[in-house]
């Protein structure tokens, strides 16, 4: 009887607007075990968009085996970064971009919070646009019309699901992710079974090998497309775990839950894209919808369901975290209002991509790489700060400029700014005309300029991550020890 009452109370809680914002979660309200992190991370990354990454990777001009190695390393390593940052959540029970104040200072952290906000809003917009385009493509193949009216209706439905989940908050999101995980997992397996006969191993293995620079470019792209796109939100869900939760469990379940689906999807996506040059080319224009062209008609509606739900699963986590990042950047409104603001921006951005955007893949790659540089620099600083700490965070000082974490910490801010300036000079996005200014250091560094072999390797992302980590470890150890020794 008591268990039934508890279950009913938990169910009712899922349909209440969460009032927590960037505040610290009270110990009495912290619950669960590390293995529960599997559900939100798996649900957010089981999207069939993972299949399209196979085409994206081969687009770098590399072989199947090279793409497979780059994908395995890029996916696991980037989500391992998320796992380490997630440890800060259970230590401090505050959102990621609030815990970042320990490294940057209370007000100094507004810069990385703003960068995080742009990244998460951008991601939720991309996922919403893909869900809208995929629905239109399916309806067009069914003969039900895939024009403007279909896209508008699809956008409205998808936006309601995403914004609704973001506004309601953690409990509903966790429930949604569990449901999405089961549905999308089962239907994705069915999709693979139905199209496996389109895989031609001889064509896949005949793909020519690319250079080392091309492999590195694919690896960096996959890192930014997977783990580096989530690292700034990693602690937003682990903050609800009890403080005594094992750090190894937080790292392990975050990494495993986030990596397992993308690896499987990437492998099969490589097989499909490597088997058909036509399909490979179509993915660039419509990454999700193009995958319907090899499906039997009867499975189109289930495919639309799995595609939309998978993308919604990722976008819901993004809009929740983007709202928290907006609050951490200094906006003083309730969390659910911040989520609504982000939802409106998401809708406007989706309208532009769906109805006025050009080559999707070029703009998508440009978006990931450009924001991947400052996010990688912040990640390096944050990782080093987490590694250097031996104690839990002093909760009150995370909100007090006069506390032990300080107001503005200029060294980490300078590291992010300088690393970003250097990093942008070592990446290129020539297919996106608005990013033609990047790559300005490739000639000076002896890497062949914007047309040389290293131009597409996007070394700036890796260098920004390394600089952020190394400089912080070398020069912030004494500061962290002083913070932890303070009364």
JOPE-V66884 format. One record per backbone hydrogen bond with DSSP energy under -0.5 kcal/mol. NH is the residue of the N-H (numbers start at 1). CO is the residue of the C=O. Records with the same first field share a line. If there is no record, write none. Layout:
NH->CO, CO
//
This chain:
5->1
6->2
7->3
8->4
9->5
10->6
11->7
12->8
13->9
14->10
15->11, 12
16->13
18->168
25->93
29->26
30->26, 27
31->240
36->33
37->34
38->35
39->36
40->36
41->37
42->38
43->39
44->40
45->41, 42
46->42
50->47
51->48
52->48
53->49
54->51
55->51, 52
56->52
57->53
58->54
59->55
60->57
61->58
64->204
67->63
68->64
69->65
70->66
71->67
72->68
73->69
74->70
75->71
76->72
77->73
78->74
79->75
80->76
81->77
82->78
83->79
84->80
85->81
86->82
87->83, 84
88->84, 85
89->85, 86
90->86
91->87
92->88
93->89
98->95
99->95
100->96
101->98
102->99
103->100
104->100
105->101
106->406
107->407
108->407
109->105
110->107
111->108
113->109
114->110
115->111
116->112
117->113
118->114
119->115
120->116
121->117
122->118
123->119
124->120
125->121
126->122
127->123
128->124
129->125
130->126
131->127
132->128
133->129
134->130
135->131
136->132
137->133
138->134
139->135
140->136
141->137
142->138
143->140
144->139
145->139
151->147
152->148
153->149
154->150
155->151
156->152
157->153
158->154
159->155
160->156
161->157
162->158
163->159
164->160
165->161
166->162
167->163
168->164
169->165
173->169
174->170
175->171
176->172
177->173
178->174
179->175
180->176
181->177
182->178
183->179
184->180
185->181
186->182
187->183
188->184
189->185
190->186
191->187
192->188
193->189
194->190
195->191
196->192
198->195
199->196
200->198
201->199
203->200
204->200
205->201
206->202
207->204
215->211
216->212
217->213
218->214
219->215
220->216
221->217
222->218
223->219
224->220
225->221
226->222
228->223
229->226
230->227
231->227
233->230
234->231
236->233
237->234
238->234
239->235
240->237
241->238
245->242
250->246
251->247
252->248
253->249
254->250
255->251
256->252
257->253
258->254
259->255
260->256
262->258
263->259
264->260
265->261
266->262
267->263
268->264
269->265
270->266
271->267
272->268
273->269
274->270
275->271, 272
276->272, 273
280->276
281->277
282->278
283->279
284->280, 281
285->281, 282
286->282
290->286
291->288
292->289
293->290
294->291
295->292
299->296
300->297
303->299
304->300
305->301
306->302
307->303
308->304
309->305
310->306
311->307
312->308
313->309
314->310
315->311
316->312
317->313
318->314
319->315
320->316
321->317
322->318
323->319
324->320
325->321
326->322
327->323
328->324
329->325
330->327
331->326
333->331
337->334
338->334
339->335
340->336
341->337
342->338
343->339
344->340
345->341
346->342
347->343
348->344
349->345
350->346
351->347
352->348
353->349
354->350
355->351
356->352
357->352
360->358
361->284
363->359
364->360
365->361
366->362
367->363
368->364
369->365
370->366
371->367
372->368
373->369
374->370
375->371
376->372
377->373
378->374
379->375
380->376
381->377
382->378
383->379
384->380
385->381
386->382
387->383
388->384
389->385
393->91
395->393
397->394
398->394, 395
399->396
400->397
401->399
403->400
406->403
409->104
410->408
413->409
414->410
415->411
416->412
417->413
418->414
419->415
420->416
421->417
422->418
423->419
424->420
425->421
426->423
427->424
432->429
433->431
435->432
436->433
438->435
439->424
441->425
442->425, 439
445->441
446->443
447->442
449->442
451->448
452->449
454->447
455->452
457->454
458->454
459->426
460->426
461->458
462->458
463->459
464->460
465->461
466->462
467->463
468->464
469->465
470->466
471->467
472->468
473->469
474->470
475->471
476->472
480->476
481->477
482->478
483->479
484->480
485->481
486->482, 483
//
